[in-house]
Amino acid sequence: MGGMQLPVMPPVAPMLAKLARTLPPPEGMVYEPKWDGFRCIVFRDGDEVELGSRNDRPLNRYFPEIMDPLRASLPERCVVDGELVIAGDHGLEFDLLQMRIHPAASRVAKLAEETPSSFVAFDMLAEGADDLRKEPLRERRARLERELKKSQPPVHLTPVTTDPEVAGEWFERFEGAGLDGVVAKPLSGEYRENQRTMFKVKHLRTADCVVAGFRTHKDGAGVGSLLLGLYDDDGSLHHVGVASSFAAPMRKQLAKEVKPYEKDALENHPWKEWAEAQGQESGRMPGAQNRWNAKKDMSWQPLRIELVAEVAYEHMQGDRFRHTARFQHWRPDRKPESCTYDQLESPVPHELREIFAL
């Protein structure tokens, strides 16, 4: 950390959002666009800057080009929560962000020049000697606006509104530009690390899942399906469904991408018993026979619990995806442990709860 001395020190686990079907009513709420990028908490003490990520891996080496702009636009000593994004001709480009997580410094430097990143600030956790986490959001936002009023691109302050109509317009208008929805935050709320105290309404219902294994495609070439897992409150990893229906080039590409994670995968695998009992009738476990087609090969290859994918899904049935999920992209900025059920919207609507006393 060098000589960094701030009232809030890294690492900080960012405050999170729970999925909602509709925007919460405006009483006491503020709405923001949901930026599709890498969540990043910036710690600055003079010339020292650290880019903290959701998986505790500092992002400094992957986004060298944003460091000087942050020094130019942020207060001398501060901790600011926001999103690293890359803006292209047609809006935000999440795929270009993913390409940055690369081991070769020369590759990162080339991409930093060709497709530079921007930082969008939306919360302030500390400024000067003050820890602001216990302050209500309305105070933190006022302070952020005051301190960033002279910020220059590529450092930006997110727009906010208390008008649900404006938020609804953002939701419609921004869809094609890589903003994937709207976030609602209580104005009286403190900054609560790693807790889902905000709400997000997304164009696609998506979840971050652990990719714990895969099945080979029936033609024998490439990945046929990815086996998806979510953690419950007790830390057990549940098999929640699969992502599949990949075109042939994608099947090969995925096989290449998961290959490094096959090594020693069974050693500490949470589904070890299922893998060792492959082919036996064992309920809904990944290695179980297909109940509609007994001849279908349901064997699978375990992967080390390190990969996280964002998948789109239609709805949950109980604790599983009702239909096959659709792979969106890898999330190298996420930790497997963060893939929990509590990121999902409540699977049982309140009307059903009332009628059936659920």
HELIX and SHEET records of a PDB file:
HELIX    1   1 ASN A   60  TYR A   62  5                                   3    
HELIX    2   2 PRO A   64  ILE A   66  5                                   3    
HELIX    3   3 MET A   67  SER A   73  1                                   7    
HELIX    4   4 PHE A   94  ARG A  100  1                                   7    
HELIX    5   5 ALA A  105  GLU A  114  1                                  10    
HELIX    6   6 LEU A  137  LEU A  148  1                                  12    
HELIX    7   7 PRO A  164  ARG A  173  1                                  10    
HELIX    8   8 GLU A  175  ALA A  177  5                                   3    
HELIX    9   9 ALA A  248  VAL A  258  1                                  11    
HELIX   10  10 LYS A  259  TYR A  261  5                                   3    
HELIX   11  11 LYS A  272  GLU A  276  1                                   5    
HELIX   12  12 PRO A  336  SER A  338  5                                   3    
HELIX   13  13 TYR A  341  GLN A  343  5                                   3    
HELIX   14  14 HIS A  350  PHE A  356  1                                   7    
SHEET    1   A 4 LEU A  16  LEU A  19  0                                        
SHEET    2   A 4 ARG A 196  LYS A 202  1                                        
SHEET    3   A 4 LEU A 179  PRO A 186 -1                                        
SHEET    4   A 4 MET A  29  TRP A  35 -1                                        
SHEET    1   B 5 GLU A  48  GLY A  52  0                                        
SHEET    2   B 5 PHE A  38  ASP A  45 -1                                        
SHEET    3   B 5 ARG A  77  VAL A  85 -1                                        
SHEET    4   B 5 SER A 118  GLU A 127 -1                                        
SHEET    5   B 5 ASP A 130  ASP A 131 -1                                        
SHEET    1   C 5 GLU A  48  GLY A  52  0                                        
SHEET    2   C 5 PHE A  38  ASP A  45 -1                                        
SHEET    3   C 5 ARG A  77  VAL A  85 -1                                        
SHEET    4   C 5 SER A 118  GLU A 127 -1                                        
SHEET    5   C 5 VAL A 155  LEU A 157  1                                        
SHEET    1   D 2 ALA A  87  GLY A  88  0                                        
SHEET    2   D 2 GLY A  91  LEU A  92 -1                                        
SHEET    1   E 4 LEU A 237  SER A 244  0                                        
SHEET    2   E 4 VAL A 223  TYR A 231 -1                                        
SHEET    3   E 4 THR A 206  THR A 216 -1                                        
SHEET    4   E 4 GLN A 301  PRO A 302 -1                                        
SHEET    1   F 5 LEU A 237  SER A 244  0                                        
SHEET    2   F 5 VAL A 223  TYR A 231 -1                                        
SHEET    3   F 5 THR A 206  THR A 216 -1                                        
SHEET    4   F 5 VAL A 308  ALA A 312 -1                                        
SHEET    5   F 5 ARG A 326  TRP A 330 -1                                        
SHEET    1   G 2 MET A 316  GLN A 317  0                                        
SHEET    2   G 2 ARG A 320  PHE A 321 -1                                        
END                                                                             
